[in-house]
Amino acid sequence: MQVATVELNPVPAVASSSAAAATKASAAVSAPTVSRRRPSLAATYSYHENLHQVVVTMYRPDTGQVIRKIPPDAIIAMAEAILSASQERIDQRA
C-alpha cells in the first residue's frame, strides 16, 4: 500500500503594519455564516395509461408545492392531441 504525503505550507504571519487588514480578516472569519441548505424534495411516479409514459412529479413535502413535472403538462397534452388525431385519421381510413 502506498501512502501519499502532502506538506502544507503554514499561513504567513500578518505584519504589524497591516493591523487593520488583520482585524478585517478576523471579523470576516468570525462573522456568522448563513446555512445554504437545499430544501428537501420528494418525488411521486405515476403511469399515464393512454401514452404508456411514466410521469415524475417532484415537490416539496413540507409545503406540497410542485417543483417540476417530467414530462411537463404541456407535453402530455400535446402528445394526447397527436395520439387522438392519429386515431381519428386511422378510423377515417378504415
Secondary structure, 3 states (H helix, E strand, C coil): CCCCCCCCCCCCCCCHHHHHHHHHHHHHHHCCCCCCCCCCCEEEEEEECCCCEEEEEEECCCCCCEEEEECCHHHHHHHHHHHHHHHHHHHHHC
